[in-house]
Amino acid sequence: MISRTSLAGIAAIALLTSSATVAEARAPLAGKTEIQFTAEKNYAESLSWSARKKRFFVGSVTHGTIGTVTPDGKYAPFIHDEQLVSTVGILVDDSRNTVWAANADPGVGDRTQAATKGKLAGIAKYDETTGKRLAYYDLGALSGGSHFANDLTLDEQGNAYVTDSFAPIIYKIDTAGKATIFAQNKPFNDAEGFNLNGIAYHRGGYLLVGKSNSGDLFRISISDPTNVQLVKLPEPLKGADGFNLFDGDHLFVVINQGVDKIVELVSTDDWKTAKIAREVKSARSMPTAATKVGDSVWVLNSRLDNLFDPKAEKVNDFVLQKF
């Protein structure tokens, strides 16, 4: 016989189970600190979280594809586009149901060619649901010389801003699909190696842009791109790669080139200056990108140092870590 007490207990269990299910749906990564996934010699350089799909979107330096990684570590290919050589920066825009990808050629991709190696700067935009290509922009055609489309960010209207690590250029793609050179400045490219890299849009009307080889952080006005200011830092962030502007005052910077750590910068004066609030070593080698997931930040360990080492046995296992 089922008593009133038993029924109350069953109801309580059902309520708890339902609440846990709802909580899990709202926070699919709750309780996790690492996600390991396997993708054959994929070497993703960037990642972006989709709250709509509840999974990460990742690129591939080797295959030029875009895939997804679920919270339980299942990798699946999503976009195959023959025009993509190496997918670098990846950005999901859930509000507009789109996925953006930076296309470059560092010379290690399946489709690398002499004509594009070190000269490719493209941006592709796809439907987040179907994977259909919506647009492609050849940014390298806007100027001569070497090019490497690296990272990108969107402002509130949906305009895209793209860093070129081999040219002293930040590009803009407006909401009508017109691509232009937004900012061009000699300090953006005054040394060998990777120059401009991570980029983030601040609602105050400016961009925060990092320079890998010098460790500088620039503050660039949206209304006047000639207004370029150096953010005063306690130390240069040499090797700075991907950015995630968590809110107006906290910027997460992923640093590699042997340093291999993630740094949380905090500013209390509208990014005239910034201090280091926290830093954590990466779980694996060569962390390259960070993305916001709810109230936390997740970092991709790309292992690109292994890819660019001609003597190293190539790997298939990769790690996402919670900062």
N, C-alpha and C positions, 0 to 999 in steps of 0.2 A: 504494500500500500504506500502511495506517495503522499507524504504529509505536507502540510502547509510550509513547514520549515525546509523540507527538501526542495519544494518548488522555489522558495526564496533563494536557496543556495544555487539552484540551477540558473535562475534569472541573473544572479550576481555573476556567475561564471560567464554566462552569455554576454553580459554587459562588459565585463573585463576583456573578453575575447574580441568583442566588437571594437572596444576602445583601442586595443592593441593593434587591430587591423587598420583602423583609421590612422593611428599614429604612424604605423609602418608605411602607409600610403603617402602620408605627408612628409615623412622623413625616411626615405628608403635606405639611407646610408647610416642610420642611427646605430651606434655601437661599433661601427667599423673604424679602423685606423689605417688599414691598407686594403687594396684590391689588386690581386695578381691576375693578369690575363695573358693568354698565349695567342700570338698572331705571327705567322711565319715570316721572319726577317722583316717585320713591318716598320720598326723604327719611327713611331709617331713623334713629331716634334711639338705638336700642340694639341690641346684638348679644350672642349667647351661643354658645359653641362646643359642639358635640355630638361627643364622642369616639366614640360608637356610630355615628353617621351620617357622621362625618368631614367635617363642613361647619358653617358658621355659620348660625344662625337670626337673622333681622333683622326688625324691625318696619317700620312706615310711618306717619309723621305725616299724610300726605296721604290715603292709601287705606285705612288701618285694617286692613291685611293683615299676615300673617306669611309671610315667604319664607325661602329658603335660598340661601347662596352657597358654592360649592365652592372648594377650594384653587386651581383654575385660573380662577376668576372667573366662573363661570356662575351667574346668578341665576335662580331659579324660584319662582313663587308656591306656597305650601303650604296656608295656611289663609285662607279667605274666610268671615267671620262678620259678618252684617249688624248685629250689636249693637256691633261695635267701630268707634269713630269715628277715634281716633288711637292706634295701638299705640305705647306709650312703652317702659317697661322690659320687657325680654325675659329670661327665665331658663329654661335647659334643665336638667332634672334627669334625667340618664341613668339613675341608679340606680332611679328610679321610673317611667321611660319617660314623662315628662310635660314639657310646655312651658307656662310661665306667661307671661302678658302683662298689663301695666298698660294700662288703657283710660282715656283722658282726652280733653278737647275744648278745644284751644287756639284754635279758630276758623278753622283753615285746611284742615280735612279735607273730603273729598267729602261726608261725611254730617254735617257740623256743623249744629247747630240752636240757635236762641235758648234753648231749654229746657235744653240741656246745655253750652253754651259757658261755660267757667270754673266749671262746677258738677259735672263728671263725675269720679267716682273709682270705677272698677270694676276687678276682677281676673278674668281668664278662665284656665281651666286646660284643656289639651288633651292627647290621646294623642299622644306623640311619633312613633309609627309611622303612625297613620292620619289624624291631624289632627282626630279627632272631639272635640267639646267635652265635657268631663267635668264642669265646674262653672262657675258665674258668680256673683260676689259683688259686690253693690252697696254699696260701702263708704261712699259719700256719704250714704246713707240713715241712717247712724248718727249724723249730726249735721247741723246747718244750716249755711248760709253757703257760701262759695266752696270749690271742691275741684279738685284736680289729682293723681290717682294717678300717681306718677312712677317710683320704683325699688322693687325688692323683693329680699329675700334669704331663704334657708331655713336653719333650724338642723338639727342632726343628726337630729332626729326627723321632720323634714318640716314643721314649723310655718313659716308664711310671715309675714314682717314687711314692711310697705309704708309708704313715705313719702308724705305729702300735702303738696305744695309750697304750696298756698294755704290750708291749715288747720294749726293747731298740733298735728298728730296724726300718730302712727305707729300703724297698724292691725296686728292679728294675726289670721291665719286658722289655726286649729288643725287637727290631723290628722283631726278629726271633721267639719271643714267649718264650724265656728262662727266667725263674724267678729265681732271686738270692737275697741274702742279700747284699744290696749295702753299707749300713753303720750301724755300731753297736757300741754304745758308752754308758758307764755307766750313764753319766748325762742325757741321753735321757729318763731314767726311774729310777729315784731315790727317788720317793715319791708316796704316795697313790693317787688314782684317775686317771684322764686323764693326760697323759704326752704329748707325741708328738701329734700334731693335724694338724693345717693348714700347707700347703706346696705350694710353688710356684717356678717355674723355671725362672731363670734370664738369659738373653742372654749373659751375661758376663761369663757364664760357671759355675754357682753355683746354689744351692738351698737355698731358705729362708724358714725356718721351725720354727713354733711356738710350745711352750710348755705350755699347758693350766694352770697347777697347779702352776708353778713358774712365768709365764709371760715372760720367756726368749725368745729371738729370735736368732736362729742360722744361720750362713752362712756356707754352706758346699760345698766344691769344687767338681765338677763333675769328674775331672780328678784324684783327690786324696781325696776320701771320709774320710780319716783319718784327713784331714785338716778341722777341725771344729772350727769356731770362734764365739764368742758371739758378737752380734751387740749391741753397747752401746746405750741404750734407756734413755730418761729422767725419766722414771718410769717403773716398771714391768707391763706388760699387762696381769695380772692374769685373767683367764677366756677366753683367746684368743682362738677362734675357727677357722672359715673359713677365707681363704685369697683370695684376688684378686690383683695380681700385674698388675696394670692398664698400666703402662709403666715402663721403667727402674728405675725411681726415685720415684714413688708413689705406696705404698702398702696399700690397704684397709684391715683392720683387724676387724672382727666381734667379739665382746666380750659379753659373757653372764655370767652365774653363779651369777645372781643378779645385775650385773653392767648394762647389757643390753644396749649397745651402739655400734656405729661403729666409728672407728678411722682411719684417714688418716695419714699414716706415710710418711715422705719425707726424702730422703737421697741425699746428694750432694757429698759423698765421696765413692761411690761404695759399700754402705751398710756396712761400718765399724761402722758408727754411723747413727742415725736417730732421727728426731724430729717429734712431733705431730703437724700437720698443722691444723687439724680440727677434731671435734668429734660431733656426733649427737645421741640423745637417740633413741632407737628403738620404732617403732609404737606399737608393742605388745611385749609380754614376750618372752624371750629366742631366740634372733636372732642367727643364726648359720652359714649362708653362704652368699657369695656375688658373683655376676657375672657381667661382663662388657657387656653393651648394647650400642653400638655406642660410644658416648662420655660421657656416664653416668654409674653409678654403681647401681645395684638393689640388695636388701637384703631380705632374707627370714626370717620371724618371725615364728619359728617352733612350739612354745608353748609346747616344750617337758617337761617343768616343770610341766605342767598340766598332761601330760601322766604319769610321774613318781610319781605323787601324788596319792596314793591309795584312798584317800578320795574325790578327785575332780571328778566332773561330766565331762566326756570326751566330747571334742568339735569337730566340723566339719568345722569351719570357720577359714581361715588363711589369712595372709596378706603379700604381697610383697611391699616393700617401696623403693622409689628412695632416694639415699643418697644425 
